[in-house]
Amino acid sequence: MTGTDSIYATEQQIKDFSFDENVVEVFPDMIQRSVPGYATIVSTMGKLAGQYAQSNSNLYDLGCSLGAVTLSMRRNIEKQNCEIIAVDNSKAMVERCQLHLKGFKSDVPVNVVLGDITELELKNASVVALNFTLQFIPQEQREDVLKRIFNSLKPGGVLLLSEKIKGENELTDNLLIDLHHDFKRHNGYSELEISQKRTAIENVMRPDTLSTHLERLNTIGFSQTQVWYQCFNFCSLVAIK
């Protein structure tokens, strides 16, 4: 049972956002009320994983948090001898993810790992999921992370990437931000909560524009990249090797 997100409901000295025990306790509520279409994104990532999974390969969920994408992938995998490797650098998230996964039976093995994805060795991958994870990696390290993912993928393998994005210019960026803030108001967040959360996260999450993502994936070598979902400043892509 998880709680309601009220972390920023009272005026406080704002620290940089982190995925600590307090966030773990309210994360499902936080993400549903903050990311438009989150349930659709997670379920579709699972279906895409099932479509592109190859027998005798690994599937990675990098920045797995509580394991929503891992569970979605596991429900859709029909190929033989696949293993899901779920990775997060938050000890609190990993511990809760392990407990969460035990509540669902499956023949597909999952290995939940506490680790830094900027240093993780990936191998024999057919599917790699980054569900709102890349945006928390320093911008100067993102291309290297994506190159290592690309090199680990088997031919025909895919990267499933969901990110918060910036508008292509100040006007469109402000439009997307305003629409997102209105979405959060509609879901019960106060002006104080919206403002304090934005302050907490601005130093740890620096989004790129969609054109930056597309150009980078093309430069790295992905043969096809397609946006399959966007609502306001949140989008999901599939990139095929």
N, C-alpha and C positions, 0 to 999 in steps of 0.2 A: 504494500500500500504506500503510495507516495503522497506528498503534501501539496498544498497550493503555494505557488511562488509569490512570496511577499518579502523577498530579500531586500528590495529597495523601496519598501512601502513607507519607511520612516526616514526622516532627514538624518544624514550621517556623513562622517568623513569617508570619502570614496577612495577605495583602494582598487588597483588593477584587478579586473575580473580573472578568476581562476576556477577550474573545475574541482572544487574542494568538496568536503563532506556536506556543506550546506547546499551546494548546487545539486549534488547527487540526490538529496532527499526530495527535491522539487523539480528535477530535470524534465520528466515527462510533461508536467504541466507547463513549465517554462517554454519548452520547445514547441508544443502545440499552440500556445497562445502568442508565440513570437514569429513563427515561420509559416507563412501561408502555404497551404497544400502539403504540409509535412507528411501526413499519412499517405497521400498519393505518391509522394516522392519515394518514401521507404518501400511501399508495396511494389512500385514499378522497378525500382532498383533490384528487388528480389527476382522479379520476372525476367529482367534483362540478364541477371546472373544465371538464371536457369537456362536461358536461351543460348548464352555464350560459353557456359562452363564446358570444359573438355575433360574427358576421362583421364585419370591418372595425373591430375594437376592440383595446384593450390589455388584457393580463392582468398584474397586478403580484404579485410575490413580495417582500414587504417584510420585511427581516431574513432574507435568503435563505441565510445561512451558506454551506455547501458546495453548495447547489443541489438538495437532495433533492426539495423540493416543485416547483421549477422543472422538473426532469426528469420528475416525475410528471405535471405539467400538460401538458408538451409531448407526452408519449406519448398523451394522451387527447384532444387538440384535433383536431377534424375540420372546423371552420368555416374559411372562407376569410379570408385577409388579417388574421390575428391575429399580434400580437407580444407576447412576454413580456418584461417589464422587471423584472429581478432587482436588488434594492438591498440593500446592507449598509454599515454604517459602519466595519467592520473591514477595513483594507487587506489583512491576511493572509487573511481569508476570501474577499474578492473575487478576489484573485489565484489562490487555489486553486480557487475556483468556476469561473473562466474556463478553467483547465486541465481541470477535471473535465468540463465541458460539451463540450469539444472531442472527448472520447472517445466521444461518442454522436451519430450522424448523425440529422438531422431536417430537414424542410422548414419547420418553424416557427422564425422568427428569435428569438433571445434577445439582449437588450442587458443586460449586467451592469454595474451602476453603483455606484461608491463614493459614498455620500451619506448624509445625515441625513434619516430619514423624517419627522421633525418639521418639516422645511423643504421637503420635496420637493413639486414641483408634479405632481399626478396629473390625467390627462385621458382622456376617452373610454374609460373602463374598463368591462368587463363582469364581470370577476372580480378581487378583491383578496384575497390570502392573507396572513395574519399568523400564522405558525406559531411560537408561543411567543416572540413579539416584543414585544407590547404590555406585557407584564409588566416589561420592562426600561426602559420609558419612564417618566419621572417622573409620578406619579399626577395631578398638576395639569395635565399636558399631554395626557392620554389622550383626553379628550372632544374636544378640538380636532382631534387626529389622526383620530379616527373621523368627525367632522363633515366633514373635508376628503375622506376616503374616500367617504363617502355622497354628497357633492356631485359627486364625479368619476364616480360610477357611472351607467351608462345605466339607464333603466327596465327592471326585470327582472334587473338585475345583482345580484351577491352578494358579501358579505364572508364569507370562510372564516377563522374565528378559533379558534386553539388556545391554551389558557392553563393554567398552574398556578393553582389557586384556593385560597382560604382557606375553611375551614368557616364556617358561619353564626354559630357561637358558639365559645367556648373549648373546650368539651368535644368538639364534632364536629371542630374544627380539629386538636386533639391526636390524635384518632382517625385522621384522614386522614394526618397526619404520621407516626404510628407505622406505619401500613400501608405507606406509601412507604418508610420506612427499612428495614422488613423485606424489601421488594422489592429494595432495594439490597444488603442483606446476602446475599440469595439469589443475587444476581448477582456475588458475590465481593468487594464492598467491605467493608473493615474498619471497626470502630467509629471508629478514628482518621480514616480517609478521610471517613466520613459526617459526623463532627463538624467537621472542618476545612473541608470543602466548604460546609457550612451556614453557618459563620462567614464564609467568603469571599463568599458570595452574598447574605447578608441585607441588606447595604447597597445593593445594586445591583438586586435583584429583589424588588419588593413586590407580591405577588399581591392581587387583589380577590376578594370573594365572588362566587359565581355570580349571586346576586340583583342585585348591583351591575352586573355585565355586562349582564344582561337588561334591567334598568331603563334603563341608559344607552343601549343600542341602540334601545329603544322610544322614548325621549325624542328621540333624534336623528332618528327618522322611519322606521326600517326597518319594513316592514309585517308581516313574519313572521320569527320567530327560533326556531330549533329546536336543542336539544342532540342530537347524533347519536352522541356517544361520551363516556363517562366511566369512568375507572378510578382509584380513590383520589382524589388531589387534582389530577388532570389531566383536562381536558375539551376537546371540540371542538364548535363551533357553526357553523351556517350562518344568515346574516341576509340576507333578500331585500328589495331595494328595490322 
